[in-house]
Amino acid sequence: MAIFALLFGMFPERRKLWAVKFELTKEFLEQLEAQIQNREGTAIYQLLSELHSADLADILENLNSEEAKYVHDLLPEETAAEALMEMDEEKRESLLKLLSPEEIAEQVNVLDSDDAADLLGELSEQDKDVVISKVEDREHASEVEELLKYDEDTAGGLMQTEFIKARIDWPVNRCVVELRKQAEDVQRVYTVYVVDEENRLVGFLSLKRLLFASPNTLIKDLYQHKNLKFVKTYDTSEDVAVAMEKYDLVTIPVVDRQ
């Protein structure tokens, strides 16, 4: 398989825009710590429910490990996982020590494959194996395991496996149906990558061109292959950064030796 995964900008802007900037004050922390001490879970949830994961990470970093664990457990799984990944590495490590393998597996289950691999990379080999064995989505677990084989400073170690692809021999109507299925696991869709019958990258397709095409038109008559940029799994992170900056790319496909 040639198209293996997708790599987003080296410093991608993943955060949503928020109308009001949250400010972590001493008074806020004191109020939160009092609520934690009194185990006021509902009040804490209401206090934090509208905050961005980056702000939640700041809060968790300013609590002791036991307090952070209590707050973390109150958050929805996906929010908790995103906040965990936003935390300072040292603080995250302290919190991870308080989480059971089952709890860490829940985080892995809802994270994108690249973030999940980063999280597992901070565990010992033994703990890593235990956590992976407990991840509910076995396909996701397998993809994350594959990413862990690559050095973290290579394209393979930076990429994620969630992306949108279309077969070159599909008609547009089938392509739309298939892309809807794929999009359930992809948060950001910038480009549809086109592959052949053996899953080798052959080009790309703009969403606009796809939407305006007639239902029976084949993808092979729509896709583009000129100026297709990609990197190899073993390319260094520096090489990737140079390529993405040079060609002003938001994402870039990563291919293996085949």
C-alpha positions in Angstrom: 0.0 0.0 0.0 1.5 3.3 -1.0 -0.7 5.9 0.6 -0.2 5.0 4.2 -1.3 8.0 6.2 -1.7 11.8 6.3 0.5 14.3 8.0 -0.8 17.7 9.0 1.2 20.9 9.2 4.1 20.7 11.6 2.5 23.3 13.8 -1.2 22.9 12.8 -3.9 25.2 14.2 -6.2 22.6 15.7 -8.0 24.8 18.1 -11.4 26.3 17.6 -12.0 30.0 17.8 -13.6 31.1 21.1 -15.4 34.4 21.6 -14.1 34.9 25.2 -10.6 34.2 26.3 -10.5 32.2 29.5 -8.2 33.5 32.2 -7.0 31.2 34.9 -7.0 33.2 38.1 -6.1 32.5 41.7 -9.7 33.0 42.7 -10.9 30.5 40.1 -8.4 27.8 41.3 -9.3 28.4 44.9 -13.0 27.9 44.1 -12.3 24.8 42.1 -10.0 23.3 44.7 -12.8 23.9 47.3 -15.3 22.1 45.1 -12.9 19.2 44.6 -12.4 18.9 48.3 -16.1 18.8 48.8 -16.6 16.4 45.9 -19.0 18.8 44.1 -18.8 16.9 40.8 -21.9 18.5 39.2 -20.8 22.0 40.1 -17.3 21.4 38.7 -18.7 19.9 35.5 -20.9 23.0 35.0 -17.9 25.3 35.7 -15.7 23.6 33.2 -18.1 22.3 30.5 -17.7 25.2 28.1 -13.9 25.5 28.3 -11.6 24.5 25.5 -9.3 21.5 26.0 -6.2 23.8 26.1 -7.8 25.8 29.0 -8.7 22.6 30.7 -5.1 21.5 30.3 -3.9 24.7 32.0 -6.3 24.0 34.9 -5.1 20.4 35.3 -1.5 21.5 35.3 -2.2 23.8 38.2 -3.8 21.1 40.4 -2.0 18.4 42.3 -2.1 14.9 40.7 -5.0 13.6 42.8 -7.1 16.8 42.2 -6.3 16.6 38.5 -7.3 13.0 38.4 -10.7 13.8 40.0 -11.4 16.6 37.5 -10.2 14.5 34.6 -12.6 11.8 35.5 -15.5 14.2 35.4 -14.9 15.2 31.8 -16.4 13.5 28.8 -14.0 10.9 27.3 -13.1 12.9 24.2 -12.7 16.2 26.1 -10.6 14.5 28.8 -8.3 12.9 26.1 -7.8 16.2 24.3 -7.1 18.0 27.5 -4.6 15.3 28.4 -2.7 15.7 25.2 -2.6 19.5 25.6 -0.8 19.2 29.0 2.9 19.7 29.7 4.6 16.3 29.2 5.9 16.1 32.8 2.4 17.0 34.2 0.8 14.5 31.9 3.2 11.8 33.0 2.2 12.4 36.6 -1.5 12.1 35.8 -1.0 9.0 33.7 0.5 7.2 36.6 -2.9 7.6 38.4 -4.8 6.2 35.5 -5.5 2.5 35.1 -4.7 0.7 31.9 -8.4 0.6 31.1 -8.7 4.3 31.6 -5.7 5.0 29.4 -7.2 2.7 26.8 -10.3 4.8 26.8 -8.2 7.8 26.0 -6.4 6.0 23.1 -9.8 4.8 21.8 -11.1 8.4 21.1 -7.8 10.1 20.1 -6.6 10.5 16.5 -4.0 7.8 15.7 -1.0 10.2 15.9 -2.0 11.6 19.3 -2.8 8.1 20.5 0.7 6.9 19.4 2.3 9.9 21.2 0.4 9.0 24.4 1.4 5.4 24.3 5.0 6.4 23.5 5.2 7.8 27.0 4.5 4.4 28.6 6.9 1.6 29.4 6.8 -1.3 26.9 5.0 -3.5 29.3 2.3 -0.9 30.1 2.0 0.0 26.4 1.2 -3.7 25.5 -1.4 -3.9 28.3 -3.1 -0.7 27.3 -3.2 -1.6 23.6 -4.8 -5.0 24.5 -7.6 -3.1 26.2 -8.4 -0.6 23.4 -12.0 -1.4 22.4 -11.6 -0.4 18.7 -9.2 -3.1 17.5 -8.7 -1.6 14.1 -7.7 1.7 15.7 -5.4 -0.2 18.0 -3.7 -1.9 15.1 -3.2 1.4 13.3 -1.7 3.0 16.4 0.6 0.0 16.9 1.8 0.5 13.3 2.7 4.1 14.0 4.7 3.2 17.1 7.1 1.3 14.8 8.5 4.5 13.4 11.0 6.9 14.9 9.2 9.9 16.4 11.4 12.3 14.3 10.3 10.8 11.0 7.2 11.3 8.8 6.1 7.9 9.9 6.3 8.9 13.5 4.4 12.1 13.0 1.6 11.0 10.6 -2.0 9.9 11.4 -3.9 7.2 9.7 -7.2 9.0 9.4 -7.7 10.5 6.0 -10.1 10.5 3.0 -9.4 8.4 -0.1 -11.2 7.4 -3.2 -10.5 4.6 -5.7 -9.7 5.7 -9.2 -12.2 3.3 -10.7 -15.2 4.5 -8.6 -18.1 6.5 -10.1 -18.9 9.7 -8.3 -22.1 8.4 -6.7 -20.3 5.5 -5.1 -17.4 7.8 -4.1 -19.8 10.1 -2.2 -21.3 7.2 -0.3 -17.8 5.8 0.6 -16.5 9.2 1.6 -19.4 9.8 4.0 -18.4 6.6 5.8 -14.8 7.6 6.0 -15.6 11.1 7.2 -17.0 9.7 10.4 -13.4 9.1 11.6 -11.9 12.3 10.1 -12.2 15.6 11.9 -10.7 17.8 9.1 -11.2 17.1 5.4 -9.0 19.2 3.1 -8.4 16.9 0.1 -9.6 13.6 -1.2 -6.6 11.4 -2.1 -7.0 9.0 -5.0 -5.6 5.5 -5.0 -5.5 2.6 -7.4 -6.7 -1.0 -6.9 -3.6 -1.8 -4.8 -4.0 1.3 -2.6 -1.1 3.1 -4.2 -1.3 6.9 -4.3 -1.9 8.2 -7.8 -3.3 11.7 -7.2 -5.8 13.9 -5.5 -9.3 15.3 -6.0 -10.9 18.6 -4.8 -14.2 18.4 -3.0 -15.6 21.1 -5.3 -14.8 19.1 -8.4 -16.4 16.1 -6.9 -19.6 17.9 -5.9 -20.1 19.4 -9.3 -19.5 16.1 -11.3 -22.3 14.0 -12.6 -23.1 10.8 -10.6 -21.8 8.3 -13.2 -18.5 10.1 -13.9 -15.5 8.0 -13.0 -12.9 9.4 -10.5 -10.2 8.6 -13.1 -11.7 11.4 -15.3 -11.7 13.9 -12.4 -8.6 13.5 -10.4 -5.4 15.4 -10.7 -1.9 14.0 -10.6 0.3 16.9 -11.6 2.0 18.7 -8.7 1.2 15.8 -6.3 3.5 16.2 -3.3 4.2 13.4 -0.8 6.8 12.3 1.7 8.2 8.8 2.6 7.7 7.3 6.0 11.4 7.4 6.7 11.9 11.1 5.7 13.0 13.3 8.7 10.7 15.8 10.4 13.0 18.5 9.1 12.6 17.3 5.5 8.8 17.2 6.0 8.7 20.8 7.4 10.8 22.1 4.5 8.5 20.5 1.9 5.3 21.7 3.6 6.6 25.2 3.9 8.0 25.3 0.4 4.7 24.2 -1.2 2.5 26.0 1.4 0.7 22.8 2.3 -1.7 22.2 5.2 -1.5 18.4 4.8 0.8 16.0 3.0 0.3 12.3 2.3 2.9 9.8 3.6 3.7 6.8 1.6 5.7 3.6 2.4 8.3 1.9 0.3 5.7 0.1 -1.8 
